[in-house]
Every structure is written in structure tokens, then in C-alpha cells.
């Protein structure tokens, strides 16, 4: 909910407070033009050229707006096309929590199907649009790639935000998070302080615990992913990570923390445009406020937002009569 000449990040911001993101209207192709952009070159790029580049790195981040169905269609296509290149893959999911890995392993082995996985993990309660990820998980299993539950327990992240930060939370719950966490991240904190003001409950006093909750989630996802990539099972595998765009935009968040744990790792960040397709529910609107983030404020980041962008023409909203 941002006004003026600003960028819109409604799609991932609500996840910071563990709210389900807004409803999407773009499940099917509506005929709008769309194309890929190489951000470093500032030019459109053929899909096959981008895919060839992605196949040569260790970690690929596919940043999404969680409930935009077309984003998941694109993710499934990229995963399928990489798998068809006989590239050994591992799929990492923000959308499942690491304590659920044993159930996900049963799915990987074919012991249970998707619906049974959802039932065992109570996925519908913990991630409402979970069904949109079915084609992605099925594609990963088809090519024999392991699937990782990357996220921290939702209740633990909620405790970080509500208790006043990592130092004030229950120490037993703190043990669920990585011991090695870098909380000093001035650039990331500056961005999060701008974005988090979309929450009606955000105040200057509450911003720091909210930032620490986001960092805790980033550190957990990076820790789980890197532990696997360093293991015998993960050796020589390329990781495809599905997460909210805010966790990897500008190479910050989870991406930066993976780079810290795997020095010299080659990665690519792929972001998918919202393009006016996300709508907040009445309940979400009641918990949000309009904010204005200017071009000049974002320009201070002084780095590209991603390696590749998938751009869809802005959805036209009918003018009120």
C-alpha cells in the first residue's frame, strides 16, 4: 500500500507478521505482454539464454509474491526446464518449516502423496495457498531432486517480534534458531524500516524486534540450505530456492547470509513482478497503512534488485465512475 512514484512490496511484507499475503487475480494468462530482463545489461533476454546462465550457478533464488499463481507457474517451468538439462537439483522452500522435514522426506521417497503431506504438516493452516506449490513439488520429485523445508517455526519467529527481540525471547525457543546470526546489517535494516511501516502496528519502538524477526528467518533458511549443500547428499547439486522477493532482493536477506556461509558461491536472483495483481483482503487492509517509499530512498541501495526480472504489463484498474 504505497503511494506516489514508489515501489510496491505488499506481496512479501505481511509475512513478517505471519499474515497471509493478499489475494491474487492473475491465475491465468490474461494476454498482457510479458518478458525477461537482464538487469545488469538493462536489456530483454531470451528465456533460453537466462536458463543457460542459471544452469551454471550453485544457488538460484526465485523470488515471488506468495499468492500470485502466475509466479508459481513460472517457478514450476524453470524447475522443469532445469531438470530436463540433467542438472542435479535440490528444491528449497520457505513455505515449509524445518521441523517438518521428516514428513517432506516421506514425500520425497514416495511414501505419501501431496495431500497426505499437507495433512501431516497442517500446511493449510500454516500456509494458506499451499496448493499452488503442488506442481513445483511434483516436478522436483519427478527429477529425483531432494526437497528441503527451510523456514523457522512460525511460532518462534512470532516470539522474536513480540517479545522484543532475540535477547528477550524464551531461551529454549532461541535454540531452534542458528547460533551464528549476524544482526548488524545497516543497509538491510534501513530497507526493512521503510517497508515495515506498511503495518499499522509498526512503531519506532517495535521496528527493531520486527527487523530481528526477519533476520532470524533469513538466517534459518540460509543455515538449513548451506548445511545441506555442504553435506554428501548436497554435493554438486544446484539449489533452487522459492521465497518471498523481500528475502533476496538486492542480494540482501537470505542471499547475503548464504554467501557468508559459502564464500565465493555463485548465485542468481530472479524476481517476478507484481504488476498490480495483488489485492489485500479487508482484514489485511485493516492491519495496514499507506506508506510512501520514494525512488531516491531506494536509489541509496546502490545495487541492482536482482539478476533477472520477469515483467508483466501493469494490470489496468477500471476508473471509478
C-alpha positions in Angstrom: 0.0 0.0 0.0 2.3 2.7 -1.2 1.5 6.0 -2.8 3.3 8.2 -5.2 6.2 7.1 -7.5 7.1 4.2 -5.3 7.6 0.5 -5.5 5.1 -1.9 -4.0 6.1 -4.7 -1.7 2.8 -5.7 -0.3 3.3 -9.2 -1.5 6.0 -10.1 1.0 5.7 -7.6 3.8 2.8 -9.2 5.5 4.7 -12.4 6.0 6.9 -10.5 8.6 3.9 -10.6 10.9 2.9 -14.0 9.8 -0.2 -12.8 8.0 -1.3 -14.4 4.7 -0.4 -12.2 1.8 -3.1 -10.6 -0.4 -5.3 -12.4 -2.9 -4.1 -12.6 -6.5 -6.3 -12.2 -9.5 -3.8 -13.4 -12.1 -4.0 -17.2 -12.1 -4.4 -17.4 -15.8 -2.8 -15.7 -18.8 -4.8 -12.6 -19.5 -3.0 -11.6 -22.7 -0.8 -8.9 -21.1 2.7 -8.6 -22.6 5.5 -10.1 -20.6 9.2 -10.7 -21.0 12.5 -11.3 -19.2 15.0 -8.6 -18.4 18.8 -9.0 -17.7 19.1 -6.3 -15.0 22.9 -5.9 -15.3 22.7 -5.4 -19.1 19.5 -3.4 -19.0 18.1 -5.4 -21.9 15.4 -8.0 -22.6 16.9 -11.5 -22.6 15.6 -14.7 -24.3 14.3 -17.2 -21.8 16.7 -19.9 -23.0 19.7 -17.6 -22.6 18.7 -16.9 -19.0 18.1 -20.6 -18.3 21.6 -21.4 -19.7 23.1 -18.9 -17.3 21.1 -20.2 -14.3 22.3 -23.8 -15.0 25.9 -22.6 -14.4 25.5 -21.5 -10.7 25.1 -23.2 -7.4 22.1 -21.3 -5.9 19.1 -19.9 -7.8 16.6 -17.7 -5.9 13.1 -17.4 -7.4 11.6 -14.5 -5.5 7.8 -14.4 -5.5 4.7 -12.7 -4.3 3.3 -15.7 -2.4 -0.2 -15.9 -3.7 0.3 -14.9 -7.3 -0.4 -18.1 -9.2 1.4 -17.0 -12.3 4.6 -16.7 -10.2 4.3 -20.4 -9.3 3.6 -21.4 -12.9 6.9 -19.7 -13.8 8.8 -21.3 -11.0 7.5 -24.8 -12.0 8.5 -24.1 -15.6 12.0 -23.0 -14.6 12.5 -26.0 -12.3 11.2 -28.4 -15.0 13.4 -26.9 -17.7 16.5 -27.1 -15.5 15.7 -30.7 -14.6 15.4 -31.6 -18.2 19.0 -30.5 -18.6 20.0 -33.4 -16.3 21.1 -30.8 -13.7 21.2 -32.4 -10.2 18.8 -30.2 -8.2 17.6 -29.6 -4.7 14.5 -27.5 -4.1 14.4 -25.3 -1.1 11.1 -24.0 0.2 10.4 -21.0 2.5 6.8 -22.3 2.5 7.6 -25.3 4.8 9.3 -25.2 8.2 12.4 -27.1 9.0 10.9 -29.2 11.8 8.6 -30.7 9.1 11.5 -32.1 7.2 10.8 -35.7 8.2 7.3 -35.5 6.6 8.8 -34.0 3.5 11.4 -36.8 3.3 8.5 -39.3 3.2 7.0 -37.3 0.3 10.4 -37.3 -1.4 10.6 -41.1 -1.1 7.1 -41.5 -2.4 5.7 -42.9 0.8 3.0 -40.3 0.9 1.4 -38.1 -1.7 0.9 -34.3 -1.8 -2.4 -34.3 0.0 -1.1 -36.6 2.8 2.0 -34.3 3.1 -0.4 -31.3 3.5 -2.4 -33.1 6.1 0.6 -34.3 8.2 2.2 -30.8 8.2 -1.1 -28.9 8.7 0.1 -27.0 5.7 -3.3 -25.4 5.0 -3.2 -23.7 8.4 0.4 -22.6 8.3 0.5 -21.5 4.6 -2.9 -21.0 3.1 -2.1 -21.1 -0.6 -0.1 -24.3 -0.3 -1.9 -25.9 -3.1 -0.3 -23.6 -5.6 3.1 -25.3 -4.9 1.9 -28.8 -5.9 3.2 -28.7 -9.5 6.5 -27.4 -8.2 6.9 -30.2 -5.7 5.8 -32.8 -8.2 8.3 -31.5 -10.7 11.1 -31.8 -8.2 10.2 -35.3 -7.3 9.9 -36.3 -11.0 13.6 -35.4 -11.5 14.7 -37.1 -8.3 15.7 -33.9 -6.5 15.5 -33.7 -2.7 13.2 -31.1 -1.3 14.2 -29.0 1.8 11.9 -27.3 4.3 14.0 -24.1 5.0 11.9 -21.9 7.3 12.0 -21.4 11.0 9.0 -22.4 13.1 6.3 -19.7 12.7 5.7 -19.5 16.4 9.4 -19.0 17.1 9.6 -16.1 14.6 6.5 -14.6 16.1 8.1 -14.8 19.5 11.1 -12.8 18.3 8.9 -10.0 17.0 6.6 -9.9 20.0 9.0 -10.4 22.9 11.2 -7.5 22.0 14.0 -9.3 20.0 16.2 -12.3 20.2 17.8 -11.4 23.5 14.4 -11.2 25.2 12.8 -14.3 23.8 12.5 -17.7 25.6 15.9 -19.3 25.5 14.5 -22.7 24.7 12.9 -21.3 21.6 16.1 -19.4 20.8 17.9 -22.8 20.5 15.7 -23.6 17.4 17.5 -20.8 15.5 21.1 -20.8 14.3 23.7 -19.9 16.9 25.6 -17.8 14.4 23.4 -14.9 13.4 24.6 -11.5 12.2 22.1 -8.9 13.4 24.2 -5.9 12.4 23.1 -5.2 8.8 22.7 -1.4 8.3 21.6 -1.5 4.7 19.0 -4.3 5.1 17.7 -2.7 8.3 17.3 0.7 6.5 15.2 -1.0 3.8 13.2 -3.0 6.3 12.5 0.1 8.4 10.9 1.7 5.2 8.9 -1.3 4.2 7.7 -2.4 7.6 5.9 0.8 8.2 3.1 -0.6 6.0 2.0 -2.5 9.1 -0.5 -0.4 11.1 1.0 -1.8 14.3 4.6 -0.7 13.4 6.1 2.0 15.7 9.7 3.1 16.0 9.9 1.1 19.2 8.7 -2.1 17.6 10.7 -1.9 14.4 13.9 -3.4 15.8 12.3 -6.6 17.0 10.5 -6.9 13.7 13.8 -6.5 11.9 15.3 -9.2 14.1 12.4 -11.5 13.3 13.1 -11.1 9.6 16.8 -11.6 10.0 16.1 -14.7 12.1 14.0 -16.2 9.3 16.8 -15.3 6.8 19.5 -16.9 8.9 17.4 -20.0 9.4 16.8 -20.5 5.7 20.4 -19.9 4.9 21.7 -22.2 7.6 19.4 -25.1 6.6 20.3 -24.7 2.9 24.1 -24.4 3.4 24.2 -27.4 5.8 22.6 -29.5 3.0 24.9 -28.1 0.2 27.9 -28.9 2.3 26.7 -32.4 3.0 27.5 -35.5 0.9 23.8 -35.5 -0.3 24.1 -31.9 -1.4 27.5 -32.2 -3.1 27.4 -30.9 -6.7 23.7 -30.1 -6.5 22.2 -26.8 -7.7 19.7 -25.3 -5.3 16.5 -23.7 -6.5 15.1 -21.6 -3.6 11.5 -20.4 -3.5 10.9 -17.5 -1.2 9.3 -14.1 -0.9 11.1 -11.5 -3.0 11.9 -9.4 0.1 14.2 -12.2 1.4 16.6 -11.9 -1.6 16.1 -8.5 -3.3 19.3 -6.5 -3.8 21.2 -9.6 -2.7 20.3 -8.9 0.9 18.5 -11.1 3.5 18.8 -14.8 2.9 21.1 -14.4 -0.2 23.6 -12.4 1.8 23.6 -15.0 4.6 24.2 -17.9 2.2 27.1 -16.0 0.7 28.6 -15.6 4.2 28.3 -19.3 4.9 29.5 -20.3 1.4 32.2 -17.8 0.4 32.6 -17.5 -3.3 29.3 -19.2 -4.1 27.8 -18.4 -7.5 24.2 -17.4 -7.3 21.5 -15.8 -9.4 18.4 -13.8 -8.1 15.3 -14.0 -10.3 12.3 -11.7 -9.3 8.8 -11.8 -10.7 6.8 -8.6 -11.0 3.6 -7.9 -9.1 2.3 -5.6 -11.8 -0.8 -4.6 -10.0 -2.2 -8.2 -9.5 -2.0 -8.4 -5.7 -5.0 -7.3 -3.6 -5.3 -7.3 0.1 -8.3 -8.8 1.9 -10.4 -6.5 4.1 -8.7 -8.0 7.2 -5.3 -7.3 5.8 -6.2 -3.7 4.8 -7.4 -3.1 8.4 -3.8 -4.1 9.6 -2.0 -1.9 7.0 -1.3 1.7 6.4 -0.4 3.6 3.2 3.3 4.5 3.0 5.4 6.3 0.5 8.8 5.0 -0.4 10.5 7.2 -2.9 12.8 6.5 -5.8 15.5 8.4 -4.1 15.3 6.3 -1.0 15.6 3.1 -2.9 18.4 4.5 -5.0 20.5 4.7 -1.8 20.8 0.9 -2.0 23.2 1.4 -5.0 22.9 -2.1 -6.3 20.6 -3.9 -8.7 17.5 -5.5 -7.2 18.1 -8.9 -9.0 20.0 -10.6 -11.9 16.8 -11.2 -13.8 13.3 -9.8 -13.7 10.1 -11.3 -15.2 8.0 -8.3 -16.2 4.3 -8.4 -16.9 2.5 -5.3 -18.2 0.8 -3.4 -15.4 -2.8 -4.5 -14.8 -5.2 -1.8 -15.7 -7.7 -0.9 -12.9 -11.0 0.4 -14.1 -11.5 4.1 -13.3 -14.3 4.8 -10.8 -17.4 6.2 -12.5 
